[in-house]
Amino acid sequence: MRKVGKQTWMYENPVYLNSSGTAVGPKEAEGPLGDTFDISHDELHCDEDNWELAERKLMEEAIQTCLEKGGLSKDQIDLFLAGDLLNQNVTSNYVARSLSIPFLCMFGACSTSMETLAVGSALVDGGFAETVVAAVSSHNATAERQFRYPTEYGGQKPKTATSTVTGSGAALVSRKKSNIRIECASIGKVMDYGTKDPFDMGSAMAPAAYDTIKTHFEDTGRDPDHYDLIVTGDLSGVGSPILKDMLKEDNYNIDANHNDCGLMVYNSDQGVFAGGSGCACSAVVTYGHLFQSLQSGRYNKIFVVATGALMSPTMVQQKETIPTIAHGVVFMREEGGA
């Protein structure tokens, strides 16, 4: 691996995405991408006794599906990287307890999907691991209770709010050739433009996405036309226009090839306000629909930029502003892979 420009890692030893697994809740299954997910549940408890156990089950299912599709057992995995939104990353930690795989727990809020994948790919490229599984999860009810209000409270929300995706995505990475290569990653910086509203994550995260995408173009010498699709994680209907306007000020126009996972995962009539959010938002869309689109040849090269709001309830209550971050990974289709 070599560093290109300020913040981009170029993987010199080819690193490949060998398989992926997704598991989602009922609202995601009813959305426009419902048939692209591996496992779907018809109620939020996922046949468990509480929300936290439901989220844990989703991650376990996504990982197991990923391993089965990759033809490997957990004993053949060198390293497990995972994160979620709950305090102390309890979903990831408890899943790691049952897997008994060397584990790196990571947190970048909703950017964790690409954070774990970027770091896992770097470790494979550098020879520190041969096989890596990267996974994230989120759950609407666990996130609402921790960061806002319990669902049972019935608090009213503004139109700028987003709906946390219930789901999990897992990816298997190695140097074994497949038809999806992980080419490079751009690591984001923490950005804070002074937003304080926990019900407007799109406005808060747009500057982080802007900075990472702009820096990626500068580091690589590329422009938006280099990619079939530039997809952000969960800027929603509020943050996506802000991102586009900010990039246009630097003469980067992504109108023709930008989309947002938070706008792709739900139908507009599903009561999700400005769109989807959460760790699983970018993960289930990327590890399901987008990877399938690469494999089918619909896309040849995509840039996935997962965005995260690095807040906590305590900091919000203390009237702190919300720092944010975005990490981007480039996936490209290669002929002749498995």
C-alpha positions as CSV (number, residue, x, y, z in Angstrom):
1,M,0.0,0.0,0.0
2,R,1.1,3.5,-0.7
3,K,-0.2,6.9,0.3
4,V,-1.4,9.1,-2.5
5,G,-1.7,12.8,-1.8
6,K,-2.9,13.8,1.7
7,Q,-5.5,11.2,2.7
8,T,-5.8,8.4,0.1
9,W,-4.5,4.8,0.5
10,M,-3.8,3.0,-2.8
11,Y,-3.7,-0.8,-2.4
12,E,-0.8,-2.0,-4.4
13,N,-1.3,-5.7,-3.8
14,P,-4.7,-6.4,-5.3
15,V,-7.4,-6.8,-2.6
16,Y,-10.7,-8.3,-3.4
17,L,-14.3,-8.5,-2.0
18,N,-15.0,-12.2,-2.0
19,S,-18.5,-12.3,-0.5
20,S,-21.0,-10.3,1.5
21,G,-24.0,-10.8,3.7
22,T,-27.0,-8.6,4.6
23,A,-29.8,-9.0,7.1
24,V,-32.5,-6.4,7.5
25,G,-35.8,-5.6,9.4
26,P,-39.3,-5.2,8.0
27,K,-39.2,-1.7,6.8
28,E,-36.1,-2.3,4.8
29,A,-37.5,-5.5,3.3
30,E,-40.5,-3.5,2.1
31,G,-38.4,-0.8,0.4
32,P,-37.2,-0.7,-3.2
33,L,-34.1,-2.8,-2.5
34,G,-36.0,-5.5,-0.6
35,D,-35.1,-8.3,-3.0
36,T,-31.4,-7.6,-2.8
37,F,-31.0,-8.5,0.9
38,D,-30.0,-12.0,2.0
39,I,-32.2,-12.2,5.1
40,S,-35.3,-10.2,6.0
41,H,-37.3,-10.2,9.2
42,D,-41.0,-9.3,9.4
43,E,-40.9,-7.6,12.8
44,L,-38.4,-5.5,14.7
45,H,-37.7,-7.9,17.5
46,C,-36.4,-10.5,14.9
47,D,-37.8,-13.2,17.2
48,E,-35.7,-12.1,20.1
49,D,-36.7,-10.8,23.6
50,N,-35.4,-7.2,23.2
51,W,-34.1,-4.7,20.7
52,E,-30.4,-5.2,21.5
53,L,-30.6,-9.0,21.1
54,A,-32.4,-8.3,17.8
55,E,-29.5,-6.2,16.5
56,R,-27.0,-8.8,17.7
57,K,-28.9,-11.4,15.7
58,L,-28.8,-9.3,12.6
59,M,-25.0,-9.0,12.7
60,E,-24.6,-12.7,13.4
61,E,-26.8,-13.6,10.4
62,A,-25.0,-11.2,8.1
63,I,-21.6,-12.6,9.1
64,Q,-22.8,-16.2,8.8
65,T,-24.3,-15.6,5.4
66,C,-21.1,-13.8,4.2
67,L,-19.0,-16.8,5.3
68,E,-21.3,-19.3,3.7
69,K,-21.3,-17.5,0.4
70,G,-17.5,-17.2,0.6
71,G,-17.1,-20.9,1.3
72,L,-15.2,-20.3,4.6
73,S,-15.7,-21.1,8.2
74,K,-15.0,-18.7,11.1
75,D,-11.8,-20.6,11.9
76,Q,-10.4,-19.6,8.5
77,I,-10.8,-15.8,9.3
78,D,-7.6,-14.0,10.5
79,L,-9.3,-10.9,11.7
80,F,-12.7,-9.5,12.5
81,L,-13.4,-5.7,12.3
82,A,-16.7,-4.4,13.4
83,G,-18.6,-1.5,14.9
84,D,-22.1,-0.3,15.7
85,L,-23.9,2.7,17.3
86,L,-24.5,1.5,20.8
87,N,-22.5,2.5,23.8
88,Q,-19.2,0.6,24.0
89,N,-20.0,-1.0,20.7
90,V,-21.8,-3.8,22.6
91,T,-23.3,-5.4,19.5
92,S,-19.9,-5.9,17.9
93,N,-18.3,-7.0,21.2
94,Y,-20.8,-9.6,22.0
95,V,-20.8,-11.0,18.5
96,A,-17.0,-11.1,18.6
97,R,-17.3,-13.1,21.9
98,S,-19.2,-15.8,20.1
99,L,-17.0,-15.8,17.0
100,S,-13.6,-16.2,18.8
101,I,-11.8,-14.5,16.0
102,P,-9.0,-11.9,16.6
103,F,-11.0,-8.7,16.8
104,L,-10.5,-5.0,16.3
105,C,-13.5,-3.0,17.5
106,M,-14.0,0.3,15.6
107,F,-16.3,3.3,15.8
108,G,-16.9,6.0,13.3
109,A,-20.7,6.3,13.8
110,C,-22.4,5.7,10.4
111,S,-19.1,5.9,8.6
112,T,-17.9,2.7,10.2
113,S,-18.9,0.5,7.3
114,M,-16.2,2.0,5.0
115,E,-13.8,2.6,8.0
116,T,-13.7,-1.1,8.8
117,L,-13.4,-2.1,5.1
118,A,-10.6,0.4,4.4
119,V,-8.6,-0.7,7.4
120,G,-9.2,-4.4,6.8
121,S,-8.1,-4.0,3.1
122,A,-5.0,-2.2,4.3
123,L,-4.1,-5.1,6.6
124,V,-4.7,-7.6,3.8
125,D,-2.6,-5.5,1.4
126,G,0.2,-5.3,3.9
127,G,0.3,-9.0,4.6
128,F,-0.9,-8.7,8.2
129,A,-3.9,-10.8,7.5
130,E,-5.0,-13.1,4.7
131,T,-8.7,-13.1,5.3
132,V,-10.7,-10.3,7.0
133,V,-14.4,-9.9,7.8
134,A,-15.7,-6.4,8.3
135,A,-19.2,-5.9,9.7
136,V,-21.5,-3.2,11.1
137,S,-25.1,-3.0,12.4
138,S,-27.8,-0.6,13.6
139,H,-31.3,-1.0,14.7
140,N,-34.0,1.7,14.7
141,A,-35.3,1.0,18.2
142,T,-31.9,0.8,19.9
143,A,-30.6,3.9,18.2
144,E,-33.8,5.9,18.9
145,R,-33.6,5.0,22.6
146,Q,-30.0,5.9,22.9
147,F,-29.7,9.0,20.9
148,R,-33.1,10.6,20.9
149,Y,-36.3,9.2,22.6
150,P,-37.6,5.7,23.0
151,T,-40.1,4.8,20.2
152,E,-42.8,4.3,22.8
153,Y,-42.6,7.9,23.9
154,G,-44.1,9.0,20.5
155,G,-42.1,12.2,20.3
156,Q,-42.7,14.4,17.2
157,K,-39.9,14.8,14.7
158,P,-39.1,17.5,12.1
159,K,-38.9,16.8,8.4
160,T,-35.1,17.0,8.6
161,A,-35.0,13.8,10.8
162,T,-33.9,10.5,9.4
163,S,-34.9,6.9,10.2
164,T,-32.2,4.5,11.4
165,V,-31.9,1.4,9.3
166,T,-32.5,-1.9,11.0
167,G,-29.9,-4.2,9.6
168,S,-26.4,-5.5,9.3
169,G,-23.9,-5.9,6.5
170,A,-20.7,-8.0,6.4
171,A,-17.9,-8.3,3.9
172,L,-15.2,-10.9,3.3
173,V,-11.9,-9.4,2.1
174,S,-8.8,-11.2,0.9
175,R,-6.3,-11.4,-1.9
176,K,-8.2,-14.2,-3.6
177,K,-9.3,-12.9,-7.0
178,S,-12.9,-12.1,-7.5
179,N,-14.8,-9.8,-9.8
180,I,-14.9,-6.9,-7.3
181,R,-11.6,-5.3,-6.4
182,I,-11.1,-2.8,-3.6
183,E,-8.8,-0.3,-5.3
184,C,-8.3,2.5,-2.8
185,A,-9.7,4.4,0.2
186,S,-9.8,8.0,1.2
187,I,-9.7,8.6,5.0
188,G,-11.7,11.5,6.3
189,K,-11.0,14.3,8.7
190,V,-13.3,15.3,11.5
191,M,-15.4,18.3,10.4
192,D,-17.6,20.6,12.4
193,Y,-19.6,23.4,10.9
194,G,-21.5,24.3,14.1
195,T,-24.6,22.2,13.7
196,K,-26.3,21.3,17.0
197,D,-29.6,19.7,16.0
198,P,-29.6,15.9,16.5
199,F,-32.6,15.8,14.2
200,D,-30.7,17.2,11.3
201,M,-27.8,14.8,10.6
202,G,-27.8,15.5,6.9
203,S,-26.8,19.1,7.3
204,A,-24.2,18.2,9.9
205,M,-22.5,15.5,7.8
206,A,-22.6,17.1,4.4
207,P,-19.3,19.1,5.0
208,A,-17.5,15.9,6.0
209,A,-18.6,14.2,2.8
210,Y,-17.6,17.2,0.8
211,D,-14.2,17.4,2.3
212,T,-13.5,13.7,1.7
213,I,-14.7,13.6,-1.9
214,K,-12.9,16.9,-2.8
215,T,-9.7,15.6,-1.2
216,H,-10.1,12.3,-3.0
217,F,-10.3,14.1,-6.4
218,E,-7.3,16.2,-5.5
219,D,-5.2,13.2,-4.3
220,T,-6.0,11.0,-7.3
221,G,-6.2,13.6,-10.0
222,R,-9.7,12.3,-10.9
223,D,-12.9,14.0,-11.5
224,P,-16.6,12.9,-11.0
225,D,-16.8,11.4,-14.4
226,H,-14.2,8.8,-13.4
227,Y,-17.0,6.9,-11.6
228,D,-20.2,5.4,-12.7
229,L,-21.6,6.2,-9.2
230,I,-20.6,8.3,-6.3
231,V,-22.8,7.2,-3.4
232,T,-22.9,8.8,0.1
233,G,-24.0,6.9,3.2
234,D,-26.9,8.8,4.8
235,L,-26.9,12.4,3.9
236,S,-30.6,12.0,3.1
237,G,-32.8,14.5,1.2
238,V,-31.4,17.3,3.3
239,G,-27.7,16.8,3.2
240,S,-27.4,15.6,-0.4
241,P,-28.2,19.0,-2.0
242,I,-25.8,20.7,0.4
243,L,-23.0,18.3,-0.6
244,K,-23.6,19.0,-4.3
245,D,-23.7,22.7,-3.9
246,M,-20.4,22.7,-1.9
247,L,-18.7,20.6,-4.5
248,K,-19.9,22.9,-7.3
249,E,-18.1,25.8,-5.6
250,D,-14.9,23.9,-6.3
251,N,-16.0,23.0,-9.9
252,Y,-16.9,19.4,-9.2
253,N,-20.4,18.6,-10.5
254,I,-21.8,15.2,-9.3
255,D,-25.4,15.8,-10.2
256,A,-25.3,13.1,-12.9
257,N,-23.8,10.3,-10.9
258,H,-24.6,10.8,-7.2
259,N,-27.0,9.0,-5.0
260,D,-27.4,8.5,-1.3
261,C,-27.9,5.1,0.5
262,G,-30.4,6.8,2.8
263,L,-32.5,7.8,-0.3
264,M,-32.1,4.4,-1.9
265,V,-33.1,2.1,0.9
266,Y,-36.7,3.3,1.5
267,N,-39.6,4.5,-0.6
268,S,-40.6,8.1,0.1
269,D,-44.1,7.0,1.4
270,Q,-42.7,4.8,4.1
271,G,-42.7,7.5,6.8
272,V,-38.9,7.9,7.0
273,F,-38.8,11.7,7.0
274,A,-35.7,12.8,5.1
275,G,-34.4,9.2,4.5
276,G,-32.4,6.4,6.1
277,S,-29.4,6.6,8.4
278,G,-27.4,4.4,10.7
279,C,-24.3,2.2,10.3
280,A,-26.4,-0.4,8.4
281,C,-27.7,2.2,5.9
282,S,-24.5,2.3,3.7
283,A,-23.7,-1.3,4.6
284,V,-26.8,-3.1,3.5
285,V,-27.1,-1.0,0.3
286,T,-23.5,-1.4,-0.6
287,Y,-23.1,-5.0,0.4
288,G,-26.3,-5.9,-1.3
289,H,-27.6,-3.8,-4.2
290,L,-24.3,-2.1,-5.2
291,F,-22.2,-5.2,-5.2
292,Q,-24.8,-7.0,-7.2
293,S,-24.8,-4.1,-9.7
294,L,-21.0,-4.4,-10.0
295,Q,-21.1,-8.1,-10.5
296,S,-23.8,-7.8,-13.2
297,G,-21.8,-5.2,-15.1
298,R,-24.3,-2.3,-14.5
299,Y,-21.4,-0.4,-12.8
300,N,-17.7,-0.8,-13.4
301,K,-16.4,1.6,-10.8
302,I,-18.1,3.2,-7.8
303,F,-17.0,5.4,-4.9
304,V,-18.8,4.8,-1.7
305,V,-18.5,7.5,1.0
306,A,-20.0,6.6,4.3
307,T,-20.8,9.5,6.6
308,G,-20.9,9.6,10.4
309,A,-22.0,12.0,13.1
310,L,-19.7,11.6,16.1
311,M,-22.1,12.8,18.7
312,S,-23.3,11.4,22.0
313,P,-26.5,12.2,24.0
314,T,-24.4,13.8,26.7
315,M,-22.6,16.2,24.4
316,V,-25.9,17.2,22.8
317,Q,-27.4,17.9,26.2
318,Q,-24.4,20.1,27.0
319,K,-25.2,22.1,23.8
320,E,-22.0,21.0,22.0
321,T,-21.9,21.1,18.2
322,I,-21.8,17.9,16.3
323,P,-18.4,16.7,14.8
324,T,-18.7,14.5,11.7
325,I,-16.5,12.4,9.4
326,A,-16.7,10.5,6.1
327,H,-14.6,7.7,4.8
328,G,-14.6,6.6,1.1
329,V,-13.7,3.3,-0.6
330,V,-13.4,2.7,-4.4
331,F,-14.8,-0.6,-5.7
332,M,-14.1,-1.7,-9.3
333,R,-15.3,-4.6,-11.4
334,E,-12.7,-7.0,-12.8
335,E,-13.3,-9.6,-15.4
336,G,-12.2,-13.2,-14.8
337,G,-12.9,-13.2,-11.0
338,A,-14.7,-15.9,-9.2
